[in-house]
Amino acid sequence: MHRLNVSLTLWDAMPPSSDPFYAGLGQAVRIGTEMLAALVVGGGLGWLADTYLFSSGPWGAVVGLILGAGTGVRNAYRSAQRWQEKP
């Protein structure tokens, strides 16, 4: 257990990368992950609505995917705006 605490302490003590390439790469991975998660959640909720609530065919999943895509784009835009504000 002591080994784990030392490892976590060293991890926290590492300074963030000052290389702008890695900072941009990290931001791109974060935005991509947020967009994918929004699509998965939206599509999953639409599928659940189709399967268990409405029995409306693929329309719940289609609407869920569209809403998920919109949410992912909105999250990506907001994340990019916050990133530009940082000095």
RADANOR-V790356 format. One record per run of one state. SS is the DSSP state (helix for helix, strand for strand, loop for the rest). FROM is the first residue (numbers start at 0). TO is the last residue. If there is no record, write none. Layout:
ss->SS from->FROM to->TO
ss->SS from->FROM to->TO
//
This chain:
ss->loop from->0 to->0
ss->helix from->1 to->12
ss->loop from->13 to->18
ss->helix from->19 to->53
ss->loop from->54 to->57
ss->helix from->58 to->84
ss->loop from->85 to->86
//
